[in-house]
Amino acid sequence: MIKTEKLYKKYGTLEALKSLNIEIKSNRLTYIVGPNGSGKTTFIKTILGLVKPTSGNLFVDGVKLNGTYLYREKIGYMPQIASFPENLSVKEVLNLLKEIRSENVNYDEELIRLLKLEKEYEKRIKNLSGGTKQKLNAVIAFLFDPPVLILDEPSAGLDPVSSSILKDKILREKKAGKTILFTSHILSELEELAEEIIFLLEGSVCFSGGKDELILLTGERNLERAIANLMMGQKI
């Protein structure tokens, strides 16, 4: 679904991405992990078209990206920190997005009901708690039923019940055939979600493969400990 060939990004003298060759498989839950400054954010922004690579190729659903933007309709994005027009209500934000994407009539509004967001509809964004903004953030990511989901720290700011609801939704979408790419600092939840692991370090890929393969290579008993060892600099 998403593939890179020698993807390279340089900011001045800083090499943020160093010739990445990555394949994110269809209908899989792929976890991007690495310490701060490893290139995770740059990689995600490159996929979204928010960062232009210095060189290399990027393919989405077999199509090479070359200044096009229509492919973004296939992607639902949940950033780590939600940002919406402060003076709009929750309902107005959702209606605005529906008007912008007027060609889409098959809205996925399941999370609105499950997260009980209807009761917040008339509240202005500036009056919402951080957790409620994150619920709206999650709803928007799934709203247009995209085949690809990119979720950056999706559980951040959510209470345990809402976090559980969101994780169940992610698993249902994977079973429905979605390709899901996510990041998280909550290692314990990765045992439940991740199938594929891509570990970045200083802009390079240190590991790419299945979670069971990573556990075997590190000699650890679970994914949480295997990733912790990689974060501490253990070689495999």
N, C-alpha and C positions, 0 to 999 in steps of 0.2 A: 504493500500500500504506500509506504514512504521509504524512499531509498536515496542515499547520498553517495556521490563519487568524488573522492578527494576534495571534500568541502573544506574550504579554508577561509578564515576571516581574521583580518589584522586591523587593530586600532593603533595607528602610529607605530610604535615599536612593540606593542603587545600583541602576541599571537593568541587570539581567543579560541580559535578552532584550528587544529593542525591536521589537515588532509584527512578528514573523517570519511570512512567507508562504513556506512551503517545501513542496515535493512530492518525496518519495523514491519513485522509480519501482520497480515490481515487477520482479523478475528482473534487477536491476542491482546493480553494486558501486558504492556511493556513499561517497565519502571526505569526512569533515568535517575541515576544516583551519582553523587560525587561531592567533594567538599566545596565550600564557598570559593568562587573563582575558577571552578573547573571547566566552565563553558556551557553549563546546562541552560541558563537563560538565553545566551546567544544562540544556541542550537534551536531552542523552541521558537525564538523570535524570527529566526531564519526560515523555519517551516511556515510561519504565519505571514511571511513577507514583510515583517517590520524591520528586518535587518537584511541588507544586501551583501551576499558573500563576496569576498575579494576574488575568489576563483573556485572552480569546482562546479559540480552539477547537483541538482536536487530534483527528484521525481516524486509526484504525488499521483497515485493510481495509474502509473505508467506514463504519465505526461510530464515531459521536461519543462520546468518552470523557467521562463525567460521574459520576465516583466509582466506576465499575465496575473490576473487577480481573481478570475471567476472560480478558480479551484477552491477559494476560501469558503464558498457556499457549502462545501462538503465537510467543513471543520466546525465543531463546536468547541469554544475555548472558555475555560474557567481560570482567570488569572488568580494569583494568590491574594491580591488586594483588589477589591471591587471599587470601581469609580463610576458614578452615575451623576447626571445633572442634579444638583442639590435641591432645586426648587420644584422638581417634578415629583409626583406621587408614584408609588409602586405601580399602580395600574397604568398611569400615563407612560412610564418607562416601557412597560410590556407592550402597550398599544403602539408606541412610537416604533419599536423594533419590528412589530408585525407589519406596520405600514411600509417601512423601509424594505422588508423582505416580502412584499405583497404577493409574489408568485407562489409562496408556500401556504398551503391550506391545511396541511396535516400536522397541526401543532401537537407536540408532546407536552401536555400540561399535568402529567401525573405528579410531579414533585410539588406543584402548587398545592394540590390537595394533601399529599402526604406530609409536607412541611407546614401545613396550615397557614399558607401565606395570604389567603383571601382576607383574613381579618386585618391585615396590614395594608390592604389595597389603597386606602385613602390617605395614608400617612406620607408625608414628604420624606424624601431620601435623607435630608439633613437631620430628621428627627428619629431615624432608625438606629437601633443598636448595631454594633459590629457584626453580631451573629445573624441578625435579620438581613443585613446587606449581603452576607455570605450566602444565605438561603436564596436570595434573589439572583445572586451570581450563579449559583448552581442551576436554578430554573432556566436561566437564559442559555446556559451551555447546552442543555438538552432540548430546548424549546422547538428547534427547527428540525429535529430528528436527523442529525447529520450522521454520515457513515463513519466519520473520524472524530474522536473526542480527545482534546488535549487538556488535561486537568493539572494545574500547578498548585500543589498543597491543598487539595480539595477539602480536607477536614479542618483546616486552620480556622479557628474562631467558632466552630460549631459545637454545640453541646453534645453529650454522648448519644442522646436519642436521635438527633438530627444527623449526626455522623454515621450512625448505624443505618439509618434510612438511605442516606446517600450511597454508602457502600453496597447495600442491597441493590440499589438502582444501577450502579456501575456493573455489578455482576449480571443483572438481567440484560443489560445492553450488550455485554460481551456475548452472552448466549444467543442474542438476536443477530449476531454477526458483525457487531461494531469493532473497529480497530481503536484501541484506547492506549494513549500515552500519558503517563502521569509521573509526577514527582511527589515525594513526601519525606518529611523528617521523622515521621512516626514509624519506626522500624517494625514494631509489632504488627501493624496492620498489613504490612507487605506479605506476611505469611498467608494472609487471607486473599490478597488480590493479585500479586505479581505472578506472572508466568515467565516472562522474559526480562532479563536484566541487562542494562547498558551502563557500565561504570566509566565515567569520564574523570580524567585527572590532568590538569594543566592543558586542557584543550585536546587531549588525545584519548582514544578508546583503550582502556586497560582490560576490559572484559565485555564480551557480548555473547549471550547465550541463555539457556534455560536456567531457572533457579536451582533445579536439582543438580545440574552440572556445576554451578558455582559452589554449592554446599560440598559436593564431592571434592572439588579441586582444593578448597580451603581446609578440608578435613574437619569442618565444624558440624555441629548437630542440627543447626537450623539456619534459616536465611538471615535472621537478625544478627546472629553472631558472625556469619560469613561476611556480611556487609560491614559490620563494625570493624572487623579485621582489615578489610580493604581500606576503610576510612583512616585507619591508623598506620597505613603504609605497608601492609604485608604484601609481598609479591606472590603471584600464583603462576 
